[in-house]
Amino acid sequence: RQATARNVSTTPKKEITTMFAQLARRAARPAATAAARRQFADAAPASGLMKLNFNLPQETLYDSVNVKSVIVPGATGEYEVTADHVPIVAEMKAGMMTINHEDGEAEKYFVAGGFSLTHEGSTTDIVCPEAVKLDDIDAAAVTKNFDAAKAKAASAEAGSMEAAEAMIEVETNRSMGSALGLALA
């Protein structure tokens, strides 16, 4: 690796994704067992329901599961997908994604960004590099990581790779804190 500074726009996406994964793991409590995850659904969607496919590179969290709606943190704003939604492809930003189940339960995930693809026929595909259940994120760890990242950013040379990486950590922890209802400044 060169010792010269790079600007954040030239940082390889793999490095940014790896940094997010490390931050998410530091803030996450032990993940639920595979047995506790939602099971596959084979039935056709009932009236008012949609099919959800939610995938990470290492696993499938939902495979054609019937849900009431999904609230997506779109790059241009949050939006809700319901049954019979118009087809749309949207980039997602880091933030909270909410899955509303037919029984009224709301399941919340912090996602690192990704893409949401809604197809005709009430099917939506969510693809993310990383996702953590909101209930598994430790607010104290997020606050500690945010403060450490701010200090790192303040001490880094302006325009350096270290400054860019610190700002990614600051913004990721700020987004996690916001999803948890924390006011991190």
Secondary structure as GFF3:
##gff-version 3
##sequence-region A 1 185
A	DSSP	three_ten_helix	8	10	.	.	.	ID=ss1
A	DSSP	alpha_helix	13	27	.	.	.	ID=ss2
A	DSSP	three_ten_helix	34	36	.	.	.	ID=ss3
A	DSSP	beta_strand	50	56	.	.	.	ID=ss4
A	DSSP	beta_strand	59	67	.	.	.	ID=ss5
A	DSSP	beta_strand	69	74	.	.	.	ID=ss6
A	DSSP	beta_strand	77	82	.	.	.	ID=ss7
A	DSSP	beta_strand	88	92	.	.	.	ID=ss8
A	DSSP	beta_strand	95	100	.	.	.	ID=ss9
A	DSSP	beta_strand	106	111	.	.	.	ID=ss10
A	DSSP	beta_strand	114	119	.	.	.	ID=ss11
A	DSSP	beta_strand	123	127	.	.	.	ID=ss12
A	DSSP	beta_strand	131	133	.	.	.	ID=ss13
A	DSSP	three_ten_helix	134	136	.	.	.	ID=ss14
A	DSSP	alpha_helix	139	155	.	.	.	ID=ss15
A	DSSP	alpha_helix	161	180	.	.	.	ID=ss16
###
